[in-house]
Amino acid sequence: MKRIFTILILSVFTLPTFAQILVQTDFASYNGLSTGVPPGWFIYWNDTAASHKSFYTGSSTCGIACPAYKFGWDSIYVITPAFAHADSVRFYMKGNGTFQANRFQVYGGPDTTNWTLIQEFNNVSGSATIVTLPVADSYTNLKFNYYKDSLGYNVGFDDVYVFAGSFSGIAEHSVLDASIYPNPTQGKINVEMAHYSKSLSVTVSNILGKVVKQVVMNTISANYEVDLNDLEDGVYMVNVRNEFGEKTQRVVLKK
């Protein structure tokens, strides 16, 4: 189904090599506490209560991996870190619970005060969807806002990418069956796969989405070692890709 935006159900994607990721999060360390909020992001509602916590841990409501953020309260919102010269945003969302009328809105703005509506979803589907929307060059932040009916219905939100590149060039790709460890790491990580691969491409991005390391290992193996010792301590997104698919994981480097 293709409209002004693109919705593809239950699929996983990879950005083309010529797209630049400016902001991203998969909420990998989010635990309902303000201290677990991804760096640079603002989350209005954080909750750890078992009965109405603000995150999902069930695979049926998360994107590529759990946890996912949970829009589980009325009039709550999430704001991205600042970015520059983006043209698209992509994210996962899925309604959860007994369906009730709801509204999910995406705004863009030149700051965190003045907002322009990009898209409003009247009644988020209970099916997992990947949404891609255009972003104006003048926008430096995005805001995701949810209006929940008094009778209930929540929305899972995950795998957010703000990027610049080909809006129509996102191609389907499978998830790679691989383990990336140790995490945290003191300098080196292992990429262990269930099958031998002809080669492995590794891309490491910082929390602002800037690529800080790229390497291609042209050896046949099921276990590759990646050296991160040339990077500063911090949080990175490590993307590994081969002929079977790709996987992205948040890795903490602490030497």
Helices and strands as residue ranges (DSSP letters): E 6-9, E 13-14, E 20-25, G 34-36, E 42-43, E 55-56, E 68-71, E 76-79, E 88-96, E 102-109, E 116-122, E 129-134, E 141-148, E 154-164, E 171-172, E 178-181, E 188-197, E 200-205, E 211-217, E 221-227, E 234-242, E 245-253
